[in-house]
Amino acid sequence: MDSLDHDVLLTAQRWLHAGHSVLLATVTRTWGSSPRPPGALLALRDDGRVCGSVSGGCIEDDLIERVQREGLPTQPQIVSYGASADQARRFGLPCGGTLELVLEPLKHIDALDELLSRLHDGEVVCRRLHLPSAAITLETADKHPLST
């Protein structure tokens, strides 16, 4: 895990413990060139503060505006940016790149606490989000998934 992404999770944890609502945005897929790889994280607080990055800045700005206009979503959802040439220009995605994000309202502070505790202990953890139910599961992951 990138140290920036670890910082995003720690910041989200602090915000939740302080009583804020938090949205976690995760890059799940990319097509073409993209500023951040799959797995990149951004935490967005109910008052518009952000930590982390999912793009070069324009998508972050759009997410902040979306939350200010509509509030935080109540259920996880998938959104895509750059699916059209107009969106690619609007959001500054290079070379016609497309990003898919999962926007997840963090409701399970215990699961985030457990994840960060296990990461702190040096464990490699797979965090899974079941979109329809918003259920979180944490599993020990293989440290070398590509080796045979």
C-alpha positions as CSV (number, residue, x, y, z in Angstrom):
1,M,0.0,0.0,0.0
2,D,1.3,3.4,-1.0
3,S,2.1,5.5,2.2
4,L,-0.2,8.3,0.8
5,D,-3.1,5.8,0.8
6,H,-2.2,4.7,4.3
7,D,-2.3,8.4,5.4
8,V,-5.8,8.7,3.7
9,L,-7.1,5.8,5.9
10,L,-5.6,7.3,9.0
11,T,-7.1,10.7,8.3
12,A,-10.5,9.1,7.6
13,Q,-10.3,7.3,10.9
14,R,-9.5,10.5,12.8
15,W,-12.3,12.3,11.1
16,L,-14.8,9.6,11.9
17,H,-13.7,9.5,15.5
18,A,-14.2,13.2,15.6
19,G,-17.8,12.8,14.5
20,H,-17.6,13.7,10.8
21,S,-19.2,11.8,8.0
22,V,-16.6,10.6,5.5
23,L,-16.7,9.4,1.9
24,L,-13.9,7.1,0.7
25,A,-13.3,7.2,-3.1
26,T,-11.2,4.3,-4.5
27,V,-9.9,4.0,-8.1
28,T,-11.1,0.6,-9.1
29,R,-10.3,0.5,-12.8
30,T,-8.5,2.7,-15.4
31,W,-8.5,2.6,-19.2
32,G,-5.8,4.5,-21.1
33,S,-3.6,6.9,-19.3
34,S,-4.6,7.9,-15.8
35,P,-3.0,10.1,-13.2
36,R,-3.4,7.5,-10.3
37,P,-3.5,3.7,-10.4
38,P,-6.2,1.4,-9.3
39,G,-6.3,1.3,-5.5
40,A,-5.6,5.0,-5.1
41,L,-7.7,6.5,-2.3
42,L,-9.2,9.8,-1.4
43,A,-11.2,10.6,1.8
44,L,-13.7,13.4,1.5
45,R,-15.2,14.9,4.7
46,D,-18.7,16.2,5.1
47,D,-17.4,19.8,5.1
48,G,-15.4,19.4,1.9
49,R,-12.0,18.7,3.3
50,V,-10.0,16.1,1.4
51,C,-7.0,13.9,1.9
52,G,-5.5,11.8,-0.9
53,S,-5.9,11.9,-4.6
54,V,-7.7,9.9,-7.4
55,S,-6.6,12.2,-10.3
56,G,-4.8,15.4,-11.1
57,G,-7.3,17.5,-9.2
58,C,-10.3,18.0,-11.4
59,I,-12.1,14.9,-10.3
60,E,-11.4,15.8,-6.7
61,D,-13.0,19.2,-7.4
62,D,-16.1,17.5,-8.9
63,L,-16.4,15.2,-6.0
64,I,-16.3,18.1,-3.5
65,E,-18.9,20.0,-5.6
66,R,-21.1,16.9,-5.7
67,V,-21.0,16.4,-2.0
68,Q,-21.7,20.1,-1.3
69,R,-24.7,19.9,-3.8
70,E,-26.1,16.5,-2.9
71,G,-24.5,15.5,0.4
72,L,-22.7,12.3,1.0
73,P,-24.3,9.2,-0.7
74,T,-26.0,6.8,1.7
75,Q,-24.9,3.7,-0.2
76,P,-21.7,2.8,-2.1
77,Q,-21.8,3.6,-5.8
78,I,-19.7,3.3,-8.9
79,V,-19.0,6.4,-11.0
80,S,-16.9,6.8,-14.1
81,Y,-15.0,9.8,-15.3
82,G,-13.7,10.4,-18.9
83,A,-16.1,8.0,-20.6
84,S,-16.6,10.7,-23.3
85,A,-14.1,13.0,-25.0
86,D,-16.0,16.0,-23.4
87,Q,-15.6,14.5,-19.9
88,A,-11.9,13.7,-20.6
89,R,-11.3,17.4,-21.5
90,R,-13.5,18.6,-18.6
91,F,-11.7,16.6,-16.0
92,G,-8.2,16.9,-17.4
93,L,-7.7,13.2,-18.0
94,P,-4.7,12.6,-20.3
95,C,-4.8,10.8,-23.6
96,G,-8.5,10.0,-23.3
97,G,-8.1,8.0,-20.1
98,T,-11.1,6.8,-18.1
99,L,-11.3,6.2,-14.4
100,E,-13.9,4.1,-12.5
101,L,-14.3,5.0,-8.8
102,V,-16.2,3.4,-6.0
103,L,-17.7,6.1,-3.7
104,E,-18.2,4.6,-0.3
105,P,-19.7,6.3,2.7
106,L,-17.6,5.0,5.6
107,K,-20.1,3.7,8.2
108,H,-18.1,0.9,9.7
109,I,-15.6,2.6,12.0
110,D,-14.8,-0.7,13.6
111,A,-13.8,-2.3,10.3
112,L,-11.5,0.7,9.6
113,D,-10.0,0.5,13.0
114,E,-9.4,-3.2,12.5
115,L,-7.9,-2.7,9.1
116,L,-5.5,0.0,10.3
117,S,-4.5,-2.2,13.4
118,R,-3.7,-5.1,11.1
119,L,-1.7,-3.0,8.7
120,H,0.2,-1.5,11.7
121,D,1.0,-5.1,12.8
122,G,2.5,-5.7,9.3
123,E,-0.2,-7.9,8.0
124,V,-1.2,-7.8,4.3
125,V,-4.9,-7.4,4.2
126,C,-7.5,-7.7,1.5
127,R,-10.5,-5.4,2.2
128,R,-13.7,-6.3,0.3
129,L,-16.7,-4.2,-0.1
130,H,-20.0,-5.9,-1.1
131,L,-21.7,-3.0,-3.0
132,P,-25.4,-4.0,-2.6
133,S,-25.2,-4.4,1.2
134,A,-22.2,-2.1,1.9
135,A,-20.7,-5.0,4.0
136,I,-17.0,-5.0,4.6
137,T,-14.8,-8.1,5.0
138,L,-11.2,-8.2,5.9
139,E,-9.0,-11.2,4.9
140,T,-5.3,-12.0,5.3
141,A,-3.9,-11.6,1.8
142,D,-1.0,-13.3,0.1
143,K,2.2,-11.2,0.3
144,H,3.3,-12.4,-3.2
145,P,0.1,-13.0,-5.2
146,L,1.9,-13.2,-8.5
147,S,4.5,-15.8,-7.5
148,T,4.1,-19.5,-8.2
